[in-house]
Amino acid sequence: MKILAFSDMHQARSRAADIVAASAGADLVIGAGDFGNQRRGVAEAMEMLSGIKAPFVMVPGNNESLAELNAAAPSGAHVLHGTSVEIDGVTFFGIGGGIPPLPGCDWSWDFTEGEAEALLSGATTADVIISHSPPRGIADVVTGLGPVGYLALRETVERVQPKLVVCGHIHDCWGQEGLIGASQVRNLGPTVNWFEV
């Protein structure tokens, strides 16, 4: 399966146009959250992505809630949060939101480590894990704050060993990647990222 994945579009029209154009060559598209800005503009962002015809799997970021993304998502899209979906024999598990909460963002849709651990408990098997926030220790360093990834995701990846983990959220780390066991982890950013699964 040829997968196109991105995160943190934040209503950027030129980024959306690039993603839509590239999606013509994808078997599936993943959006790893932050389509809007500060809980606004989610419907407008979805309209910018309306040209995507491939199956579309997404998680909410911290800039939109699950309810806000569900209300705006295109018909037929799969919105995951503590849930999974199987498409053409590939299992995707998703979790959204900012984990753990970052300081100074009272508008942000966030979760604690404990809440994330409960949401991730349903991930018994997965080929691909989609998380808006990164795992502890990979692509998770915020300038001036240090590492802010979450341990519950790292432990879930160690337990489940998916082929691929995609995330976003930490803008300083877009494009960075690493391994947890044999699982490839990449912080996507708002560009076209290709994967074969």
Backbone as JSON, one array per atom type, in Angstrom:
{
  "sequence": "MKILAFSDMHQARSRAADIVAASAGADLVIGAGDFGNQRRGVAEAMEMLSGIKAPFVMVPGNNESLAELNAAAPSGAHVLHGTSVEIDGVTFFGIGGGIPPLPGCDWSWDFTEGEAEALLSGATTADVIISHSPPRGIADVVTGLGPVGYLALRETVERVQPKLVVCGHIHDCWGQEGLIGASQVRNLGPTVNWFEV",
  "N": [[0.85, -1.2, 0.0], [0.64, 2.14, -0.93], [1.25, 4.98, 0.81], [0.39, 8.31, 1.49], [1.29, 10.79, 3.76], [0.71, 13.39, 6.17], [0.99, 16.19, 8.47], [-0.14, 18.86, 10.65], [-1.18, 20.98, 8.98], [-2.56, 23.36, 9.36], [-4.43, 25.1, 8.04], [-3.08, 26.04, 5.76], [-3.17, 27.04, 2.59], [-1.53, 26.6, 0.3], [-0.02, 24.39, 1.1], [-2.05, 22.5, 1.39], [-2.9, 22.3, -1.28], [-0.65, 21.11, -2.47], [-0.69, 18.63, -1.17], [-3.17, 17.56, -1.97], [-2.73, 17.39, -4.76], [-0.61, 15.51, -4.86], [-1.91, 13.32, -3.78], [-3.23, 11.94, -5.75], [-1.62, 9.88, -6.56], [-1.67, 8.1, -4.47], [-2.54, 5.22, -2.5], [-3.76, 5.49, -0.1], [-4.43, 8.11, 2.24], [-3.06, 9.79, 5.01], [-3.84, 11.97, 7.62], [-2.36, 13.57, 10.21], [-3.43, 15.28, 12.19], [-4.07, 18.69, 13.45], [-5.4, 20.44, 11.52], [-6.78, 22.8, 11.51], [-6.64, 26.01, 13.24], [-6.07, 26.85, 16.5], [-8.56, 25.8, 17.37], [-10.3, 26.64, 15.45], [-11.53, 27.03, 12.06], [-11.61, 24.44, 10.99], [-13.5, 23.26, 9.27], [-13.06, 24.78, 6.96], [-10.43, 23.99, 6.39], [-10.86, 21.28, 5.79], [-12.35, 21.6, 3.47], [-10.37, 22.59, 1.78], [-8.97, 20.26, 1.39], [-10.64, 18.69, -0.04], [-10.32, 17.58, -2.55], [-9.06, 15.15, -2.31], [-9.24, 11.86, -3.22], [-8.57, 9.29, -2.56], [-8.83, 6.7, 0.01], [-9.12, 8.13, 3.26], [-7.57, 8.62, 6.25], [-7.61, 9.91, 9.5], [-6.53, 11.76, 12.43], [-7.54, 13.85, 15.17], [-5.81, 16.91, 15.93], [-4.21, 18.97, 18.4], [-5.31, 21.33, 17.81], [-7.89, 21.04, 17.02], [-10.83, 19.45, 18.19], [-12.0, 16.05, 18.74], [-14.79, 15.97, 18.26], [-15.1, 18.31, 16.74], [-13.55, 17.7, 14.48], [-14.86, 15.4, 13.54], [-17.3, 16.56, 12.81], [-16.57, 18.09, 10.63], [-15.16, 16.49, 8.85], [-14.7, 14.92, 5.63], [-17.22, 13.03, 3.9], [-17.07, 9.56, 4.33], [-14.46, 9.54, 5.26], [-12.14, 8.29, 7.69], [-12.09, 8.88, 11.0], [-10.03, 8.66, 13.67], [-9.6, 7.98, 17.14], [-8.28, 6.64, 19.74], [-9.15, 4.38, 18.59], [-9.46, 1.95, 15.87], [-9.05, 1.05, 12.39], [-9.43, -1.15, 9.64], [-8.11, -1.32, 6.44], [-7.99, -2.57, 3.29], [-6.58, -4.8, 4.27], [-4.68, -3.68, 5.95], [-4.05, -2.53, 9.16], [-4.91, 0.31, 10.98], [-4.28, 2.33, 13.75], [-5.36, 5.01, 15.76], [-4.67, 8.04, 17.62], [-5.46, 11.15, 18.94], [-4.89, 14.69, 19.73], [-3.09, 16.91, 22.01], [-0.44, 15.61, 23.77], [1.79, 15.2, 26.35], [-0.21, 17.88, 27.9], [0.81, 21.08, 26.71], [2.4, 23.93, 28.2], [0.64, 27.05, 28.66], [-1.35, 27.02, 26.69], [-4.36, 27.37, 26.72], [-6.54, 26.92, 25.08], [-6.11, 24.54, 23.84], [-6.67, 21.13, 22.76], [-6.16, 18.65, 24.78], [-4.46, 15.87, 26.48], [-3.63, 13.94, 29.38], [-0.81, 11.87, 30.39], [-1.88, 9.58, 31.68], [-4.53, 9.52, 30.71], [-3.97, 9.17, 28.01], [-2.74, 6.67, 28.08], [-4.92, 5.03, 28.75], [-6.5, 5.38, 26.44], [-4.81, 4.25, 24.54], [-4.79, 1.62, 25.26], [-6.47, 0.06, 23.81], [-5.08, -0.61, 21.55], [-4.21, -3.37, 20.33], [-3.19, -4.66, 18.19], [-1.56, -3.44, 15.29], [-0.69, -2.19, 12.11], [0.02, 0.34, 11.39], [0.46, 3.13, 13.42], [-1.1, 6.11, 14.15], [-0.46, 9.13, 15.53], [-1.11, 12.29, 16.88], [0.68, 13.61, 18.61], [4.2, 13.14, 19.38], [6.14, 10.15, 20.26], [7.89, 9.67, 23.38], [11.21, 10.69, 23.2], [11.76, 10.64, 20.45], [11.86, 12.86, 17.83], [10.76, 14.98, 19.35], [11.51, 17.35, 20.62], [11.16, 20.53, 21.92], [12.23, 23.77, 21.35], [13.7, 25.44, 24.01], [12.11, 24.12, 25.84], [12.72, 21.4, 25.81], [12.56, 17.75, 25.6], [9.29, 16.62, 24.85], [7.68, 14.5, 24.24], [5.4, 11.65, 24.6], [5.33, 9.04, 27.01], [3.51, 6.92, 27.12], [2.83, 6.38, 24.45], [5.29, 5.53, 23.4], [5.68, 3.18, 24.91], [3.49, 1.72, 24.01], [4.13, 1.36, 21.31], [6.43, -0.22, 21.62], [5.21, -2.49, 22.65], [3.27, -3.25, 20.69], [4.58, -3.14, 18.23], [4.26, -1.89, 15.52], [4.6, -1.48, 11.92], [4.96, 1.14, 11.15], [4.97, 4.4, 12.57], [3.4, 7.43, 12.67], [3.51, 10.94, 13.28], [3.13, 14.34, 14.48], [2.79, 17.62, 15.48], [5.05, 18.73, 17.06], [6.6, 21.3, 15.89], [9.26, 22.06, 15.61], [10.52, 19.72, 15.0], [9.76, 18.65, 12.58], [10.02, 16.32, 9.97], [11.97, 14.79, 11.19], [13.11, 11.55, 12.22], [13.12, 8.19, 13.59], [13.79, 5.04, 15.26], [11.82, 2.7, 17.09], [12.45, -0.16, 18.46], [11.79, -2.26, 15.81], [10.12, -0.53, 14.59], [9.41, 2.12, 12.44], [9.48, 5.58, 13.01], [8.14, 8.75, 12.32], [8.06, 12.27, 12.41], [5.89, 14.18, 10.76], [5.02, 16.8, 9.55], [3.81, 19.51, 7.39], [4.13, 18.59, 4.73], [4.47, 16.52, 1.78], [4.75, 13.21, 2.48], [5.95, 10.0, 1.8], [5.18, 6.53, 2.14], [5.6, 2.97, 2.12], [3.6, 0.29, 2.92]],
  "CA": [[0.0, 0.0, 0.0], [1.39, 3.4, -1.03], [0.59, 5.91, 1.73], [0.81, 9.7, 1.61], [0.96, 11.24, 5.11], [1.09, 14.76, 6.51], [0.44, 16.71, 9.72], [0.06, 20.28, 10.94], [-1.45, 21.82, 7.82], [-2.93, 24.67, 9.91], [-5.16, 25.89, 7.04], [-2.18, 26.6, 4.75], [-3.76, 26.69, 1.29], [-0.52, 26.05, -0.63], [0.3, 23.04, 1.58], [-3.2, 21.66, 1.04], [-2.87, 22.07, -2.73], [0.41, 20.13, -2.73], [-1.14, 17.33, -0.67], [-4.24, 17.09, -2.86], [-2.13, 17.0, -6.05], [0.15, 14.28, -4.67], [-2.79, 12.22, -3.37], [-3.67, 11.18, -6.93], [-0.76, 8.7, -6.66], [-1.69, 7.37, -3.2], [-3.59, 4.25, -2.2], [-4.39, 5.94, 1.12], [-3.87, 9.35, 2.77], [-3.13, 9.97, 6.47], [-3.7, 13.32, 8.17], [-2.05, 13.36, 11.62], [-3.91, 16.34, 13.07], [-3.85, 20.14, 13.3], [-5.9, 20.93, 10.24], [-7.18, 24.18, 11.76], [-5.81, 26.85, 14.1], [-6.66, 27.22, 17.78], [-9.94, 25.3, 17.43], [-11.11, 27.32, 14.43], [-11.15, 26.81, 10.66], [-11.49, 23.02, 10.62], [-14.32, 23.03, 8.06], [-12.34, 25.4, 5.83], [-9.29, 23.12, 6.08], [-11.39, 20.09, 5.12], [-12.72, 22.01, 2.11], [-9.11, 22.67, 1.02], [-8.52, 18.89, 1.13], [-11.77, 17.95, -0.62], [-9.91, 16.91, -3.78], [-8.48, 13.82, -2.03], [-10.18, 10.81, -3.59], [-8.13, 8.04, -1.93], [-9.27, 6.57, 1.4], [-8.51, 9.18, 4.08], [-7.59, 8.28, 7.67], [-7.1, 11.09, 10.2], [-6.74, 11.94, 13.86], [-7.53, 15.27, 15.53], [-4.63, 17.42, 16.6], [-4.62, 19.75, 19.56], [-5.97, 22.52, 17.29], [-9.29, 20.7, 16.81], [-11.25, 18.32, 19.01], [-12.6, 14.93, 18.02], [-16.12, 16.38, 17.8], [-14.93, 19.31, 15.68], [-13.07, 17.02, 13.27], [-15.95, 14.55, 13.05], [-18.32, 17.41, 12.18], [-16.06, 18.7, 9.4], [-14.5, 15.51, 7.98], [-15.46, 14.54, 4.43], [-17.95, 11.76, 3.93], [-16.24, 8.4, 4.05], [-13.16, 9.6, 5.95], [-12.06, 7.55, 8.95], [-11.51, 9.7, 12.06], [-9.66, 7.73, 14.74], [-9.1, 8.49, 18.42], [-8.43, 5.48, 20.61], [-9.86, 3.4, 17.77], [-8.72, 1.45, 14.72], [-9.78, 0.67, 11.18], [-8.66, -1.98, 8.7], [-8.36, -0.96, 5.05], [-7.22, -3.43, 2.39], [-5.72, -5.7, 5.03], [-3.74, -2.93, 6.78], [-4.73, -2.01, 10.35], [-4.48, 1.63, 11.43], [-4.77, 2.75, 15.07], [-5.11, 6.44, 15.87], [-4.91, 8.8, 18.84], [-5.23, 12.57, 18.66], [-4.72, 15.62, 20.84], [-1.77, 17.24, 22.54], [-0.11, 14.72, 24.89], [0.99, 15.79, 27.43], [-0.54, 19.29, 27.64], [1.91, 22.05, 26.73], [2.03, 25.1, 29.0], [0.25, 28.3, 28.01], [-2.28, 26.82, 25.57], [-5.63, 27.04, 27.36], [-7.5, 26.54, 24.03], [-5.64, 23.3, 23.23], [-7.37, 19.87, 23.05], [-5.02, 17.92, 25.34], [-4.65, 14.71, 27.34], [-2.52, 13.58, 30.26], [-0.23, 10.53, 30.14], [-2.81, 8.56, 32.12], [-5.64, 9.46, 29.75], [-3.45, 8.58, 26.78], [-2.53, 5.24, 28.32], [-6.23, 4.38, 28.65], [-6.9, 5.38, 25.03], [-3.92, 3.35, 23.8], [-4.96, 0.23, 25.71], [-7.18, -0.66, 22.76], [-4.17, -0.95, 20.44], [-3.67, -4.71, 20.55], [-2.43, -4.94, 16.98], [-1.65, -2.35, 14.31], [0.41, -2.05, 11.16], [0.36, 1.76, 11.42], [-0.11, 3.95, 14.49], [-1.16, 7.54, 13.83], [-0.61, 9.91, 16.75], [-0.74, 13.68, 16.64], [1.87, 13.91, 19.42], [5.25, 12.14, 19.19], [6.54, 9.34, 21.41], [9.05, 10.14, 24.14], [12.56, 10.38, 22.74], [11.95, 10.73, 18.99], [11.23, 14.01, 17.16], [9.86, 15.54, 20.37], [12.19, 18.41, 21.36], [10.72, 21.91, 21.71], [13.25, 24.74, 21.74], [13.43, 26.1, 25.27], [11.4, 23.21, 26.76], [13.31, 20.07, 25.8], [11.71, 16.67, 25.08], [7.9, 16.69, 25.32], [6.91, 13.35, 23.76], [4.74, 10.94, 25.7], [5.81, 7.7, 27.3], [2.47, 5.92, 26.84], [2.94, 5.98, 23.05], [6.53, 4.74, 23.25], [5.44, 1.84, 25.47], [2.55, 1.03, 23.12], [4.89, 0.95, 20.12], [7.26, -1.35, 22.04], [4.33, -3.65, 22.86], [2.54, -3.65, 19.48], [5.55, -3.21, 17.13], [3.74, -1.61, 14.18], [5.64, -1.19, 10.93], [5.12, 2.58, 10.98], [4.32, 5.34, 13.49], [3.49, 8.8, 12.16], [3.07, 11.94, 14.24], [3.4, 15.72, 14.11], [2.65, 18.42, 16.69], [6.23, 19.48, 17.44], [7.03, 21.91, 14.64], [10.73, 22.07, 15.57], [11.04, 18.39, 14.64], [9.21, 18.14, 11.32], [10.97, 15.59, 9.12], [12.86, 13.93, 11.97], [12.63, 10.18, 12.37], [13.94, 7.26, 14.38], [13.24, 3.7, 15.41], [11.52, 2.08, 18.38], [12.55, -1.54, 18.01], [11.81, -2.27, 14.35], [9.08, 0.39, 14.11], [9.84, 3.42, 11.93], [8.72, 6.71, 13.56], [8.47, 10.02, 11.66], [7.3, 13.5, 12.62], [5.6, 14.45, 9.35], [4.95, 18.17, 9.07], [2.8, 19.77, 6.36], [4.65, 18.29, 3.4], [4.13, 15.2, 1.25], [5.62, 12.12, 2.97], [5.53, 8.73, 1.22], [5.52, 5.28, 2.82], [5.05, 1.71, 1.59], [3.27, -0.62, 4.02]],
  "C": [[0.89, 1.25, 0.0], [0.62, 4.47, -0.25], [1.22, 7.29, 1.63], [0.37, 10.17, 3.0], [1.47, 12.65, 5.35], [0.5, 15.11, 7.88], [0.52, 18.23, 9.7], [-0.13, 21.2, 9.73], [-1.85, 23.24, 8.23], [-3.53, 25.62, 8.85], [-4.26, 26.55, 5.98], [-2.64, 26.13, 3.37], [-2.74, 26.07, 0.34], [-0.11, 24.64, -0.21], [-0.81, 22.08, 1.2], [-3.19, 21.32, -0.44], [-1.81, 21.04, -3.1], [-0.03, 18.72, -2.32], [-2.21, 16.75, -1.57], [-3.65, 16.62, -4.2], [-1.39, 15.67, -5.93], [-0.76, 13.09, -4.39], [-3.31, 11.4, -4.55], [-2.84, 9.91, -7.1], [-0.78, 7.83, -5.43], [-2.81, 6.33, -3.16], [-4.39, 4.67, -0.97], [-3.69, 7.21, 1.59], [-4.1, 9.38, 4.29], [-2.95, 11.44, 6.79], [-3.54, 13.2, 9.68], [-2.33, 14.6, 12.47], [-3.43, 17.74, 12.77], [-4.15, 20.62, 11.88], [-6.25, 22.41, 10.35], [-6.18, 24.92, 12.64], [-6.59, 27.22, 15.36], [-8.15, 26.98, 17.84], [-10.87, 26.03, 16.46], [-10.63, 26.9, 13.03], [-11.05, 25.37, 10.21], [-12.3, 22.73, 9.35], [-13.65, 23.62, 6.83], [-11.15, 24.54, 5.42], [-9.75, 21.86, 5.35], [-11.81, 20.4, 3.69], [-11.47, 22.09, 1.22], [-8.61, 21.28, 0.61], [-9.57, 18.06, 0.41], [-11.43, 17.23, -1.92], [-9.27, 15.54, -3.56], [-9.54, 12.76, -2.3], [-9.81, 9.46, -2.98], [-8.76, 7.92, -0.55], [-8.45, 7.5, 2.3], [-8.69, 8.79, 5.55], [-6.96, 9.45, 8.42], [-7.33, 11.0, 11.69], [-6.82, 13.44, 14.13], [-6.19, 15.66, 16.12], [-5.04, 18.09, 17.9], [-5.31, 21.04, 19.12], [-7.4, 22.27, 16.85], [-9.61, 19.5, 17.69], [-11.77, 17.2, 18.12], [-13.96, 15.32, 17.46], [-16.03, 17.37, 16.65], [-14.46, 18.67, 14.38], [-14.15, 16.12, 12.69], [-17.0, 15.37, 12.31], [-17.87, 17.92, 10.82], [-15.5, 17.69, 8.4], [-15.35, 15.16, 6.77], [-16.15, 13.2, 4.61], [-17.02, 10.62, 3.55], [-14.87, 8.41, 4.7], [-13.24, 8.83, 7.27], [-11.35, 8.42, 9.98], [-11.29, 8.79, 13.26], [-9.22, 8.49, 15.98], [-9.34, 7.39, 19.46], [-9.14, 4.34, 19.91], [-9.0, 2.99, 16.58], [-9.66, 1.18, 13.55], [-8.86, -0.18, 10.32], [-9.09, -1.61, 7.29], [-7.43, -1.79, 4.18], [-6.18, -4.27, 3.13], [-4.68, -5.02, 5.91], [-4.53, -2.31, 7.94], [-4.08, -0.72, 10.81], [-5.09, 1.89, 12.8], [-4.41, 4.22, 15.24], [-5.42, 7.01, 17.24], [-4.55, 10.25, 18.58], [-4.96, 13.37, 19.92], [-3.27, 15.89, 21.19], [-1.5, 16.42, 23.79], [1.39, 14.82, 25.16], [0.67, 17.25, 27.11], [0.71, 20.18, 27.69], [1.48, 23.28, 27.52], [1.59, 26.28, 28.14], [-0.72, 28.18, 26.86], [-3.65, 26.42, 26.13], [-6.72, 26.65, 26.37], [-7.26, 25.12, 23.52], [-6.45, 22.08, 23.68], [-6.3, 18.86, 23.46], [-5.44, 16.75, 26.23], [-3.42, 14.5, 28.2], [-1.96, 12.22, 29.83], [-1.22, 9.43, 30.52], [-4.0, 8.4, 31.19], [-5.19, 8.83, 28.45], [-3.24, 7.08, 26.92], [-3.84, 4.47, 28.21], [-6.69, 4.3, 27.2], [-6.08, 4.38, 24.21], [-4.08, 1.89, 24.19], [-5.7, -0.61, 24.67], [-6.32, -1.06, 21.57], [-3.53, -2.31, 20.72], [-2.85, -5.17, 19.35], [-2.59, -3.75, 16.04], [-0.45, -2.45, 13.38], [0.93, -0.62, 11.17], [-0.32, 2.4, 12.62], [0.02, 5.41, 14.08], [-1.41, 8.28, 15.14], [-0.29, 11.36, 16.41], [0.56, 14.02, 17.37], [2.91, 12.8, 19.28], [5.5, 11.3, 20.44], [7.74, 9.98, 22.12], [10.34, 9.71, 23.45], [12.8, 10.44, 21.25], [11.17, 11.94, 18.47], [10.29, 14.77, 18.1], [10.46, 16.72, 21.14], [11.67, 19.78, 20.94], [11.82, 22.84, 22.2], [12.83, 25.46, 23.02], [12.7, 25.24, 26.29], [12.06, 21.86, 26.88], [12.33, 19.04, 25.27], [10.31, 16.73, 25.7], [7.04, 15.53, 24.79], [6.32, 12.57, 24.92], [5.12, 9.46, 25.76], [4.78, 6.63, 26.94], [2.52, 5.46, 25.38], [4.18, 5.12, 22.83], [6.31, 3.31, 23.75], [4.48, 1.05, 24.6], [3.26, 0.53, 21.86], [5.79, -0.25, 20.46], [6.43, -2.63, 22.17], [3.75, -4.16, 21.55], [3.47, -3.88, 18.29], [4.91, -3.03, 15.75], [4.89, -1.38, 13.21], [5.98, 0.29, 10.92], [4.35, 3.33, 12.05], [4.5, 6.73, 12.9], [2.9, 9.75, 13.18], [3.35, 13.32, 13.67], [3.56, 16.53, 15.36], [3.85, 19.3, 17.01], [6.88, 20.04, 16.17], [8.55, 21.93, 14.5], [11.32, 20.78, 15.01], [10.44, 17.82, 13.36], [10.31, 17.49, 10.49], [11.92, 14.69, 9.88], [12.24, 12.55, 12.12], [13.58, 9.35, 13.2], [13.24, 5.92, 14.45], [12.91, 3.42, 16.87], [11.43, 0.6, 18.07], [12.69, -1.53, 16.5], [10.81, -1.29, 13.75], [9.68, 1.72, 13.68], [8.92, 4.5, 12.48], [9.12, 7.97, 12.8], [7.5, 11.12, 12.07], [7.12, 14.11, 11.23], [5.77, 15.91, 8.93], [4.03, 18.28, 7.87], [3.3, 19.59, 4.93], [4.21, 16.89, 3.0], [5.18, 14.2, 1.72], [5.08, 10.81, 2.42], [6.02, 7.54, 2.02], [4.92, 4.11, 2.05], [4.82, 0.78, 2.77], [2.61, -1.86, 3.43]]
}
